[in-house]
């Protein structure tokens, strides 16, 4: 048999064909003996149709197996957003590898870790922005890029088979207020060096032109705050330190004080001050100072821009916050964009605020937010700088990936590879006759954080909870003698079930009749088998309820032998 050639491969365990839950893996070496480097370890937020679940994480079974074989060399974090680092505390124990990142991202990840009871000690290696680290066969360079959180980096991954640029989240912004710029000279130099492949952000690949600068948003916010006659509350992503700085500077120039509301906001601000990203600003006031400040001398910076029900803004909209309230004539600025899937929750809050007489300003009214991801003009510029041989669009839904692929081809990229989560792509090979293409599949899946535990998406409890949320639960307890005779009346308990059926009859009575009729019709030998009785009663109760109500709830039957 001929020896398998060395190859450089990439696979996504999350973040391709979807927004969020980013986890990419790079492998180098011959098949079955590759060394693996993971990039990012993020979460996504569960939709309402998964009741009781807030957070979704990628299944890392593939990496666990490679770890056991001694092939997982490290994990690299590109920046501190939840969709890139949010699963670190929960999933790192399954990986057990060193973690490499830059100073602000490390400080933010450590602050999150320390806030989790029983969180594991994680071996971080802190690399300076622009620095390099040798991780197994990968020479990793941290390339500064502009984004909506400080300390964001693309990665230059050098191996014996060439250079790959993993962009992470990025945009082109020469005036970002806080944080990195995406340096044309550095990326052009990479192009001159020779880029085999680029694995690139697709989030805004359907939007034409160039993104506005964070400085443009700063000017609009300053004008709105300066003209406001009463209180101003601004809600934004807690991690957007540049936006928070812009709000604070506008408040300072107009003689207002900033009040921070929300634990996530407080944590990020603490780290940002430690990293000297908010130098020159006065201290922020805590929420308990809000009620003592004049209406025209306060700006509140709030969490909850995505409609999160337990965040500060939702509680204020429901007039349920212990320290913060708004009055008619006050303003709320949504300095954010609604993530797809959150529209209903955000609109509920907006409507509640409007009913209170509060003026609501969103990105429909002016440039109060700008994305941290590249539009088509910025993608075209990146391809001009890098001039890669291969393009792999990632970080986006199918439409974004398709539009990005078309753009890359139009930019002259010879090989463009479309993939979904689980596809393994050959980026380069020691055998020059082998093209860049999908060569195999790796196992992928989703883990749900259910309270303090992780469960697989296929876990029976998730399906049962979904059915329970749709049709409720019926519990029936029946006592039987050893001879198969009923002892006493059945005990019935209903949860999430209406009192009466379509004919007006109490559903308790419908269930009791179904139980007794079923027991009367059972042969005596079957009545002496508790499992057989429970099975028959379950079918009878669900059938009777379906006839009277039109739904079949979950049904738990307990048969006790006395």
C-alpha positions in Angstrom: 0.0 0.0 0.0 1.2 3.5 -0.8 1.8 5.9 2.1 -0.9 8.4 2.6 0.4 11.9 1.8 0.5 14.8 4.3 -2.6 16.9 4.0 -3.9 20.2 5.5 -7.6 19.9 6.2 -10.4 21.9 7.7 -13.8 20.9 9.2 -16.5 22.9 10.9 -18.2 21.3 14.0 -20.4 24.4 14.2 -20.9 27.8 12.6 -21.4 26.8 9.0 -25.0 27.0 7.7 -26.0 28.8 10.9 -25.1 31.9 12.8 -23.3 31.2 16.1 -21.9 28.1 17.8 -18.6 28.6 16.0 -16.0 25.7 16.2 -13.6 25.0 13.4 -10.8 22.4 13.4 -7.6 22.2 11.3 -5.8 19.0 10.8 -2.3 18.4 9.5 -0.5 15.1 8.5 -1.4 11.8 6.8 -4.9 10.4 7.2 -5.5 8.7 10.6 -2.4 10.4 12.0 -3.3 14.1 11.8 -2.6 16.6 14.5 -5.6 18.8 15.2 -6.0 22.5 16.2 -9.4 23.8 17.3 -10.4 27.4 16.6 -13.1 29.0 18.8 -15.7 27.3 21.0 -18.9 29.2 20.9 -22.6 28.9 21.7 -25.9 29.8 20.1 -29.2 30.7 21.8 -32.0 28.2 21.8 -35.3 29.1 19.9 -38.6 29.1 21.8 -39.5 25.7 20.4 -36.9 24.0 22.7 -38.6 24.7 26.1 -36.4 25.0 29.1 -33.1 25.3 27.1 -31.3 28.6 26.8 -27.9 27.7 25.3 -26.8 25.3 22.5 -23.2 24.1 22.1 -21.4 22.0 19.5 -20.9 18.4 20.2 -17.1 17.8 20.6 -17.1 14.0 20.4 -14.8 14.1 17.4 -12.2 16.2 19.3 -12.6 14.1 22.4 -11.6 11.0 20.4 -8.6 12.8 18.9 -7.6 14.0 22.4 -7.6 10.4 23.6 -5.3 9.5 20.7 -2.9 12.3 21.7 -3.7 14.3 18.5 -5.4 17.5 19.8 -2.6 20.1 20.1 -4.6 23.2 21.2 -7.5 25.5 21.1 -7.2 29.1 19.7 -9.7 31.8 20.5 -10.0 34.6 18.0 -12.1 37.1 20.1 -14.4 37.3 23.1 -17.9 37.1 21.7 -20.2 34.4 23.2 -20.7 32.7 19.8 -16.9 32.1 19.8 -16.0 31.5 23.4 -19.2 31.0 25.3 -18.9 27.2 25.5 -15.3 27.3 26.9 -16.2 26.6 30.6 -18.6 23.8 29.8 -16.7 22.0 27.1 -13.0 22.5 27.9 -13.0 19.6 30.3 -13.8 17.3 27.4 -10.8 18.7 25.5 -8.2 19.2 28.2 -5.8 21.0 25.8 -3.9 24.3 26.1 -5.8 27.5 25.1 -4.2 30.3 23.2 -5.5 33.8 22.9 -4.7 37.5 23.3 -4.9 39.7 26.4 -8.4 41.2 26.4 -10.0 38.0 25.3 -8.1 36.1 28.0 -9.2 38.6 30.7 -12.8 38.4 29.6 -12.8 34.6 29.4 -11.2 34.4 32.9 -13.8 36.8 34.3 -16.6 34.6 32.9 -14.8 31.5 34.2 -14.5 32.9 37.7 -18.2 33.8 37.7 -19.1 30.1 37.2 -19.2 28.0 40.4 -16.9 25.0 40.1 -15.5 26.1 36.8 -12.3 24.3 35.8 -8.8 25.9 35.8 -8.0 26.4 32.2 -4.3 26.6 31.0 -4.2 29.8 29.0 -1.3 30.9 26.9 -1.5 34.7 26.3 0.0 35.8 23.0 0.4 39.6 22.3 -1.6 41.1 19.4 0.4 40.5 16.3 2.4 37.8 18.0 3.0 34.1 17.0 2.8 30.8 18.7 4.0 27.4 17.6 1.2 24.9 18.3 2.1 21.4 17.2 2.7 21.6 13.4 0.9 25.0 13.2 2.7 28.3 13.3 -0.2 30.6 14.4 0.0 34.4 13.9 -2.6 36.6 15.6 -3.5 39.2 12.9 -5.4 42.3 14.4 -8.7 43.1 12.7 -11.5 45.5 13.4 -14.7 44.1 14.9 -17.4 45.0 17.4 -15.3 43.8 20.4 -11.7 44.8 21.3 -8.8 42.4 20.7 -10.3 40.6 17.6 -7.9 38.7 15.5 -7.7 36.7 12.2 -5.3 33.8 12.3 -2.4 33.1 9.9 -1.9 29.4 10.1 1.4 28.3 8.6 2.3 24.7 7.9 4.7 22.9 5.6 1.9 22.8 3.0 1.3 26.5 3.0 -0.4 29.5 4.7 -4.1 29.6 5.6 -5.9 32.8 6.8 -8.8 32.1 9.1 -10.5 35.5 9.3 -12.7 35.0 12.3 -15.1 38.0 12.6 -13.8 41.2 11.0 -14.6 44.3 9.1 -12.6 47.2 7.6 -12.9 50.3 9.8 -10.0 52.8 9.9 -11.6 54.7 12.9 -13.1 52.0 15.2 -13.1 54.2 18.4 -11.7 51.3 20.5 -9.8 48.3 19.3 -7.9 47.1 16.3 -7.9 48.2 12.7 -7.6 45.8 9.8 -4.2 46.7 8.4 -4.1 46.7 4.6 -0.3 46.5 4.6 -0.2 43.4 6.8 -2.8 41.5 4.7 -1.2 42.6 1.5 2.1 41.2 2.8 0.4 37.9 3.5 -0.8 37.9 -0.1 2.7 38.5 -1.3 3.9 35.6 0.9 1.3 33.4 -0.8 -2.0 32.3 0.7 -3.1 28.8 -0.1 -6.6 29.2 1.4 -8.8 31.7 3.2 -11.6 30.5 5.6 -13.7 33.7 5.7 -16.7 35.3 7.5 -19.9 35.4 5.4 -22.3 37.1 7.8 -22.9 40.2 5.7 -22.1 38.7 2.2 -25.6 39.7 1.0 -25.1 43.4 1.8 -23.6 45.7 -0.8 -20.9 48.4 -0.2 -18.7 49.1 2.7 -19.8 49.2 6.4 -20.0 52.6 8.1 -17.4 53.3 10.7 -18.0 53.1 14.5 -17.0 56.8 14.5 -20.1 57.5 12.4 -22.3 55.9 15.0 -20.5 57.8 17.7 -21.5 61.1 16.1 -25.2 60.2 15.8 -25.3 59.0 19.4 -23.7 62.2 20.6 -26.3 64.3 18.7 -29.3 62.2 20.0 -28.1 62.4 23.6 -27.2 66.1 23.3 -30.8 67.0 22.1 -32.7 64.7 24.5 -34.8 66.7 27.0 -35.1 64.0 29.6 -33.6 60.6 30.5 -31.8 58.6 27.8 -31.4 54.8 28.0 -29.2 53.1 25.5 -29.2 49.3 25.0 -26.4 47.6 23.2 -24.3 44.4 23.3 -22.4 44.3 26.5 -19.2 43.4 24.7 -19.2 46.5 22.5 -16.7 48.5 24.4 -16.4 51.1 21.6 -20.1 51.8 21.7 -20.1 52.1 25.4 -17.2 54.5 25.2 -19.0 56.6 22.6 -22.1 56.8 24.9 -20.0 57.7 27.9 -18.2 60.4 26.0 -21.5 61.9 24.7 -22.8 61.9 28.3 -19.7 63.5 29.7 -19.9 66.4 27.1 -23.5 67.1 27.9 -23.1 67.0 31.7 -24.8 63.7 32.2 -23.7 60.8 34.3 -23.6 57.2 33.0 -25.4 54.5 35.0 -24.6 50.8 34.1 -27.4 48.3 34.4 -26.8 44.6 33.9 -24.3 42.1 35.2 -22.8 41.3 31.8 -22.2 45.0 31.2 -20.5 45.4 34.6 -18.2 42.5 33.9 -17.1 43.7 30.5 -16.5 47.3 31.8 -14.4 46.0 34.7 -12.1 44.1 32.2 -12.1 47.0 29.8 -10.9 49.4 32.5 -8.2 46.9 33.5 -7.0 46.8 29.9 -7.0 50.7 29.7 -9.6 50.8 27.0 -11.8 53.4 28.9 -9.0 55.7 30.1 -10.1 59.3 30.4 -13.7 58.5 31.3 -15.2 59.1 34.8 -16.4 56.1 36.8 -19.8 54.7 35.9 -22.5 54.9 38.5 -24.3 51.8 39.7 -28.1 51.3 39.2 -28.9 52.3 42.8 -27.8 55.9 41.9 -30.3 56.2 39.1 -33.3 57.4 41.1 -31.3 60.3 42.7 -30.1 61.8 39.4 -32.1 64.6 37.7 -34.0 63.4 34.5 -31.8 65.5 32.2 -28.5 64.5 33.8 -28.5 60.7 33.3 -27.7 58.2 30.6 -28.5 54.6 31.4 -26.5 51.9 29.5 -28.6 48.7 29.6 -28.3 45.0 28.7 -31.3 43.4 26.9 -31.0 44.6 23.3 -32.1 41.2 22.0 -35.3 41.0 24.1 -33.8 38.6 26.7 -36.7 38.2 29.2 -34.5 38.4 32.3 -32.3 41.3 31.1 -32.6 44.8 32.5 -34.5 46.3 29.5 -37.3 43.7 29.6 -37.8 44.3 33.3 -37.9 48.0 32.7 -40.4 47.6 29.9 -42.6 45.5 32.2 -42.2 48.1 35.0 -40.6 45.4 37.1 -37.1 46.6 37.7 -36.3 47.4 41.4 -34.2 50.5 40.6 -34.8 51.7 37.0 -38.0 53.2 35.7 -38.8 55.4 32.7 -41.4 58.2 32.3 -43.3 59.7 29.3 -40.9 61.7 27.2 -37.8 59.7 28.1 -35.9 58.0 25.2 -34.6 54.5 24.7 -32.0 54.0 21.9 -31.6 50.4 20.5 -27.9 50.7 19.5 -28.0 47.2 18.1 -29.3 45.1 15.3 -31.9 42.4 16.1 -30.5 38.9 15.6 -32.7 36.8 13.4 -35.1 34.9 15.6 -35.3 37.6 18.3 -37.7 39.9 16.4 -40.8 39.0 18.4 -39.1 39.4 21.8 -37.6 42.8 20.8 -40.9 44.0 19.3 -42.7 43.1 22.5 -40.4 45.3 24.5 -40.6 48.2 22.1 -44.4 48.1 22.2 -44.4 48.0 26.0 -42.1 51.0 26.1 -44.2 53.0 23.6 -47.3 52.3 25.8 -45.4 53.9 28.7 -45.0 57.1 26.5 -41.3 56.4 26.0 -39.7 57.5 22.6 -38.0 54.5 21.0 -35.2 55.0 18.5 -33.8 52.1 16.4 -31.6 51.6 13.4 -34.7 52.4 11.3 -34.5 56.0 12.5 -30.8 56.6 12.1 -27.2 55.3 12.2 -27.3 54.1 15.8 -25.7 50.8 15.1 -23.2 49.3 12.7 -22.3 45.7 12.2 -18.9 44.2 13.0 -18.9 42.0 9.9 -17.7 42.8 6.3 -20.1 43.7 3.5 -19.4 42.8 0.0 -17.1 45.7 -0.7 -14.9 44.7 2.2 -14.9 41.0 1.2 -13.7 42.1 -2.3 -11.0 44.1 -0.7 -9.8 41.2 1.4 -9.6 39.0 -1.7 -7.5 41.7 -3.4 -5.1 41.8 -0.5 -4.8 38.0 0.1 -5.2 36.6 -3.5 -5.8 33.1 -2.2 -5.9 29.9 -4.3 -8.8 28.5 -2.3 -11.8 30.1 -0.6 -14.0 28.4 2.1 -17.0 30.6 3.1 -18.0 30.0 6.8 -20.0 31.8 9.5 -23.3 32.2 7.9 -26.6 30.7 6.8 -26.9 29.0 3.4 -27.8 32.2 1.5 -24.8 34.0 3.0 -22.5 31.2 2.1 -23.8 31.0 -1.5 -23.4 34.7 -2.1 -19.9 34.7 -0.6 -18.9 31.7 -2.9 -20.1 33.6 -6.0 -18.2 36.7 -4.9 -15.0 34.7 -4.4 -15.3 33.2 -7.8 -15.8 36.7 -9.3 -12.7 37.8 -7.5 -10.7 35.3 -9.4 -10.3 32.5 -6.7 -9.6 29.2 -8.6 -11.1 26.8 -6.1 -14.2 27.7 -4.0 -15.4 25.0 -1.6 -18.9 25.0 -0.2 -19.4 23.0 3.0 -21.8 22.4 5.9 -21.1 21.4 9.5 -19.4 18.0 9.5 -17.7 18.3 6.0 -14.0 17.9 6.0 -12.2 19.9 3.3 -8.8 19.2 1.9 -7.1 22.6 1.7 -3.7 21.4 0.6 -1.8 18.1 0.0 1.8 16.9 -0.5 0.4 15.3 -3.7 -0.1 18.4 -6.0 -2.6 16.5 -8.1 -5.2 16.5 -5.3 -7.6 19.4 -5.5 -9.3 21.3 -2.6 -12.6 19.5 -2.0 -14.8 17.9 0.6 -13.1 14.5 1.2 -15.1 13.0 4.2 -17.4 13.7 7.0 -16.7 14.0 10.8 -19.4 13.5 13.5 -21.2 16.6 14.5 -24.2 17.3 16.8 -25.6 19.7 19.3 -25.5 19.7 23.1 -28.2 21.6 25.1 -27.4 23.2 28.4 -30.2 22.1 30.6 -29.8 23.7 34.0 -26.3 22.7 35.1 -26.0 19.7 32.8 -25.3 19.0 29.1 -27.7 16.8 27.2 -27.6 15.6 23.6 -30.2 17.2 21.3 -31.6 13.7 20.7 -32.2 13.1 24.5 -35.7 11.8 25.2 -36.2 14.5 27.8 -36.1 17.2 25.1 -38.7 15.5 22.9 -40.9 14.9 26.0 -40.7 18.5 27.1 -41.6 19.7 23.6 -44.7 17.4 23.6 -45.5 18.5 27.1 -45.4 22.2 26.1 -47.8 21.4 23.3 -50.3 19.2 25.0 -49.7 19.0 28.7 -49.3 16.0 31.1 -51.8 13.6 32.6 -50.8 11.4 35.6 -52.9 8.4 36.6 -52.4 6.2 39.6 -54.3 2.9 40.0 -54.1 0.4 42.9 -54.7 -3.2 41.9 -54.9 -6.3 44.1 -52.8 -9.4 43.3 -55.9 -10.9 41.7 -56.2 -8.0 39.3 -59.1 -6.2 41.0 -59.2 -2.4 41.3 -58.7 -1.1 44.9 -60.3 2.3 45.4 -60.8 5.1 42.9 -58.1 6.1 40.3 -56.0 9.2 41.2 -55.8 11.7 38.4 -53.7 14.8 38.0 -53.7 17.2 35.1 -51.0 19.7 34.1 -51.5 22.1 31.2 -54.8 20.5 30.2 -58.1 22.4 30.0 -60.9 21.6 32.5 -63.5 20.7 30.0 -63.6 19.0 26.6 -65.5 20.0 23.5 -68.8 18.6 24.8 -68.5 20.5 28.1 -67.7 17.4 30.1 -65.0 17.7 32.7 -61.8 16.1 31.4 -61.2 14.5 34.8 -64.4 12.6 34.3 -63.5 11.7 30.7 -60.2 10.2 32.0 -61.8 8.4 34.9 -64.4 6.8 32.6 -61.7 5.8 30.2 -59.7 4.2 33.0 -62.6 2.2 34.4 -63.9 1.1 31.0 -60.4 0.0 30.0 -59.9 -2.0 33.2 -63.3 -3.6 32.8 -62.4 -4.8 29.3 -59.1 -6.3 30.2 -58.8 -10.1 30.5 -58.0 -11.2 34.0 -54.5 -12.6 33.2 -53.6 -9.2 31.7 -55.0 -7.3 34.7 -52.5 -9.2 36.9 -49.5 -7.7 34.9 -48.9 -4.1 36.0 -46.8 -3.2 32.9 -49.6 -4.5 30.6 -52.2 -2.6 32.6 -50.2 0.7 32.4 -49.7 0.3 28.6 -53.4 -0.3 28.0 -54.4 2.6 30.3 -52.0 5.0 28.6 -53.5 4.2 25.2 -57.1 4.5 26.5 -56.6 7.8 28.3 -54.8 9.4 25.3 -57.5 8.2 22.9 -60.3 9.5 25.1 -58.7 12.9 25.4 -58.0 13.1 21.7 -61.7 12.4 21.1 -62.9 15.0 23.6 -60.2 17.6 23.3 -58.3 17.0 20.0 -54.9 16.5 21.6 -52.9 13.7 23.0 -50.9 14.8 26.1 -48.1 12.9 27.6 -49.5 10.3 29.9 -47.8 8.7 32.9 -49.6 5.8 34.5 -48.6 4.2 37.8 -50.0 0.8 38.7 -49.5 -0.2 42.3 -50.1 -3.7 43.5 -51.5 -3.9 47.0 
